[in-house]
Amino acid sequence: MTIGRVLLRVLTSAVLALAGCGGESKDPPRFTWADLQGTWDRIFIHTNEAAGWVVHELDVDAYGNVTFVSCENAFGACTPTGTLRYEIDASGNVTASGTAANPTLVGTMSAAKDLIFATASTLNAGAPDAFQLQVFRKRDPGVTWSSADVADRSFVFHNLRTGTPTVWERGVGTTDVDGAVTIVSGESSSGSYTLPPAGSNAFIVSDKGLVTRATDLTYRGIMTADKQAIFSVRGSSGSFAFGVWLATAPDFKQADLAGSWSYKMLVSGPDVNGSNWGRGTFTVDGVGNLTFQSVVNAQGTPGTTGWTLQLAPDGALTRADYPTYRGQLDSGKRLFVRTQTQSGGAGPPSLSISAR
């Protein structure tokens, strides 16, 4: 066989391998530095000694370099200083470098490349005195949002509070044609939840997908491009909350949960020793059996075993072995949120977001 034919065979084999031999590729989505480029809205909440929230508008270039367009926190306007660059690997893992970077931050970009979920420690003299949960949402120039996007909807919400008190809250509600909210039912890890007045505190959505509330002037939210989720922070005077609003649709089947997921979790305890973050990856099979591939928290790599999740037709998630566990799959079937009380119901409250 001539050298030319050998080279042709090698090149042909390589092309077929890259193309999946004509079949659909089963590999996870690949990510590049260019996926970071654009305008991002970032919200995050702190626990414990640094309890509070922060909202940023960021411009990120094709090399990950960040320009702060605006900054606001629970106590007013803020002015970031220093340099910041986000870095992303081929699997979508996001880290930060530069003089303004938090070295503990690790995030994961969604398959649609429009969301990043991250956790980090808030450092004081090199040691953590608080923990963070962060959400980045990329602005889509082809999408225009408005308050009509939250009108006449049914939704599920999950909240995690930091500062005082430290509790989870969750429930279901509806909005009317003006976006005014009625909470149909709710519960809290404290055992006490007071329903707000029906038809109050309407959502207001800007053309950039930034969400505020009519009577809660501290509320800051970001709506996803598919208009099925809102991530928010709010609060003042020592009581703060991170929240997730998910539109619901009654067409879920157990198999909708199957696949590979990454998760980010925040535990909000009464002190820094009782708080934490967690992150990792897992898979779910067609009948709800969950198996972890990786688990990391602020203290290291704890041992974790899997469990079974039950998915109801309305997207609600439960665990038969864990009574405080409640979750919700979004109508796009690409993320779910859950709240629970740690340590089998005897520990602090937590919230996690799982995405693919």
N, C-alpha and C positions, 0 to 999 in steps of 0.2 A: 504494500500500500504506500502511495507517495506521501511525502510530508504534507502537501497541500490537502490531501483527503483527510489525513489525521487531524489537521487543524480545523477543517470544515466540520468533522464529526464532533470535536470538542466544543466548538462554538455553537453548533446546533443543539447539543445536549444542554449547554448552559442556558440558551434561550428558552428551551422547553421547560427547564427547571424554574426559571424566573417567571414564566407564564403559567406555572402550575400544570403543565402538560395539557393545556386546553381546558382544564376544569377550574372551578371557582376556588380561589385561595382561602384556606382556613386559618392563615396566620393572623395574629392581632394587628390592628392598624399601626402603621409606621408614622413617626413624627419627625419633624425637622425644625431647625431654628426658625424658619419662615412662619411656622404655625404660631409663634409667639407674637408676630407682628400685628399691630392694630391698637385700637383703643379698648382698654379693659376697665371695668368697674370692679373694685375689690372691697369687700366688707369683711370685718373680723371682730371677734369678741375675745376679751381676756377674762380670766378667772382671778379670784383671790386678791393678793396685794395690788395687782394692776387692773382690777375689775373695771370694765368699761368697754367701749366699742370704738372702731375707727372705720372711716369710709374714704376710699381713694378713687380718683380717676387717673388712669395711667396711660401714657402713650409709650408703646414698646416698638422698637425698630426690629428689623429682620435679624439682628444679632443679639437681641434680648436686652439691649440698653433701655433703661426706663427714664422717662421724663414725668415728673409729678405735675399733673394739670391742676388738681385740687386735693385738699385734705381737710377732713372734718372729723372730730371725735366727740365723745359724749360731753365734753366740757367746752366745746367751741371750735374755732378754726385752728388749724395747725400748719406748721411749715416744715416739711421734711428737709433734712440736710444730708449731704454725702452722695455717693454714687451707688447705683443699684443696677444689677444686671441679672436677669433670669436666664437660666440654662435648662435645656431639655434634652433628654436622651431619646434613643429610637423607640423606647417603650412608652414614652410620654411622661416620664418622671421629671418633675420640675424642682430645681434648687436655685439658690441665689448666691451671688457674690457681690463684692464691692463694700465700701465703707459703711453703707446704710443697710447692709444685708443682715438677716438673721441666719446664723450658720445652722440652726436646728430645723429650719423650714424644709419640709419635703411635701410636694404636691403631686397630683396626678391629673393629666389632661384627659378630658372625655373623648370618646371615639369621634364625636362630631366636631371636636377641636374648638368648642365654644365655651367650655367651662373648665375650671381648675379647682379642685378641692385640696386643701392643705391643712396641716397641723404644724405647730411650732411651740417651743417654750419661750416665755418671756424671761430674759436673763437679767440678773442684778449681780454685778461683780462676778460674772461667770457662772452663777448658780441660778436655777429656775425659781422664781417667786410667783409665777403664774403660767397658765397654758392657754393656747389659742386654737380656734377653729376659723379657717379662712375660706372664702368663696370668691373666685374671680369669674366674671362673666364678660365675654368678648362682645362688643357691639357689632351688630350686623348692619352694614349700611343699606342693605336691601330690605330691612324690616322697619316698619313704622309702628310704634306702639301707641295706644290711647287708653283712656279709662273704659272704653267699650270692651276692652280685653278682659276686664274683671267683672263685667256686668252679667247678671243672670247666670251665675255659676254655682255649682256645688263643689265643696272643697273639704280637705282634711288639713289640719294644722298640727305641728309639733314645735314646742318651744323648750329651750333650756335657759334657766336663769342663773346668773352669776351675781356676786355681791351678796346682798341679803334680800330675800331668802335664796337658797340654792335648791331649786325644784325643777322637775319637768312638768309641762302642761301640754295637753293634747285634746283634740276634739274634732267635731265636724260642724260645718256651717254652710250658709248660702249667702249670695249677694243678690240684691234686686237690680232693676234696670239702671239705677244710678250708682251702683257699686256699694251701697250701704250694706253692712254686715249684720247677719243674725247668726249667732252661735246656737246651734240646735242642742248640742250636748258637749260637755267637757269634763275633764278630770285632771287632778294634780297629784304628784307624789306625796304632797303634804296631806292628802285626804280631803282638802277643802278647795272647791272651785266655784266661784260666783259667776253666773252667766251675765254678760254685759247687756244693756238694754237692746232689745231687738231693733234692727234697722238703723244702727248708729255707726259712727266712725268709718265712713266710706273710704275705699281705696281710691287714690288719684294717681293715674299713670301718665308720665310725660311721653313725648314722642321718642325719647331715647330709652324708654323702658325703665326709668327710675320711678320708684313707687313711694308715695307718702300717704298719710292718713289724715282725714279731715280734722279730727280732734286730738290726735296724739302727735304733737309737734316734734317729738324725738324720733319718730319712726323713719327709717331709711331702708328701702328695699330695692332689689334689682329683679326684673322679670326676664325669664329665658326667652330666646328667640322663637321657640315654639309656643310660647305663651301658656305653658302648662304648669309653671312653677315660679314662685317668688321666694327669694332668700332675703332675710331682713335682720336688722339689729335695731334696738330701741332701748330707751330707759335713761334715767338720770337719778341723782341723789342716792347713789349707792345700790340701786337695783337695776339690773340690765338683763336683756334677753336676746338670744339668737333664735330666729324662727324660720320655719319652712312651711310654705303654703303650696299645696298640690291640688290641682283640679282633678276631679274624679270622673270616672266613666265605668259603668257596670258591665264590663265585657272581658274580665280577666279569667285566665285559665292557669292551672298550676304550672304548666309547661312554660308560661311566659317568664318565669323566674330563672329558667335554666340558662347557664352560661358562665362566663368569667366576670368577676367583679373586683373592684378595688374599694376600700372603705377608709374613711377618716372619722374618728370619734373624739369627743370631748367629754370628760368627766368633771363635774362641777361640785366639789366638796366644800365643806365649811372652812378648810384651810388648805395650804398647798400640799401637805402630806396626804390629804384625802382627795386630791384632784389629779388629773392625768390627761394625756392624750394617747390615742392608739391609732395605728394605721396598718394596712396590710392588704393581702389579696386572698380571694377564695373562689371556689366554683360551687355551683348549685346544679344538681342533676334534675331530671324531668319530674321527679316525685318530691323534690324539696330538700334532699339531703345536702347539707353544706359541709364542704371540706376546705380547710385553710391551707394555702400555699405558703404564706408568710404572715407573721404577726410581730409588730414592734410597738413598744410604748416608751414613755420618757425614761423609764428605768432600765430598759433592755429588751429582751425577747422572752416574754412569758410563755409558758406552755398552754396551748389552747386546743381543745378538741372540738369537733364539729357537732352540729345538731340538725334538726329537721324543721323547716319553715313551712307553715301552711298558708297558702294564698287563697283568699276568699274571692268570690266573683266581683266584689266591689274594690278589689286591690288591697284589702287589709291583710296584714301579715301578723301571725301569731306563732308562739312556740308552746307546745303542750307542756314542756318541762320547765317553763319560766313564766309565771303568771303576770309579771309586770311588763313583759315584752309586748310592744305594739308597734307595728310599722305600717307603711303605706307605699305601694308601688305607684309611680306616676303614670299618667295615661299614655305617655310615649314609651313606657316600659324600658326606660334607659337609666333610671335611678330610683332608689327608695330611701326613705328616711325612717328611723326608728328611735323611740325613747324607751328607757327602762331604768329600773333601780338596780345598781350593781350589787354584787355579792348575794345573789339569790333573793334580793328584795330587802336586804339589811344594810346596804351601803348607800353611797351618794348617787344622785341622778346623773344620767348621761344621755347624749344624743349622738347618733352617727348617721352619716350619709354614705351610701354605697352607689357606685356609678359604673357604667361601662361605655 
